[in-house]
């Protein structure tokens, strides 16, 4: 029998998926503040030291979880208005998933006083979307950052104030409003 080249233990992708699922479930059930790494580890049966080896802090773990949850933006087309609408609908669907809005809000709050966490959020979560939107929408970085702030801030505000995701008619109104604004930004 040939020796295995796989390291001992569970495959990394399996551990990541288990930890990410437990993270969102724990945040959904208990809220961001009470969703400790200890509780997440207990929910998975994975040692807390294993989690901390992969993610140095709760904020880094939650950011990685959000990156995994969001994945890439839908492919861009050739029409800016359609790309804008697709990006807004994409964000609305993801933020509506159980635990995602609370994870976002909690990690953003932590990042206000934590420059290292802000850097992780910026480089791992925001930058990939910012770059795609600059390319697909043909806008300046400042305009794309404003667009991200308006969309994500509006969606999170609705979840925070009502506990419910934005209804489809309001998502459509947000799209129309930003499409009108987009027309004014273009040369």
PyMOL commands that set and color helices and strands:
alter all, ss='L'
color gray80, all
select helices_A, chain A and resi 12-30+37-44+48-54+58-70+80-96+100-112+115-137+141-162+168-185
alter helices_A, ss='H'
color red, helices_A
deselect
rebuild
show_as cartoon
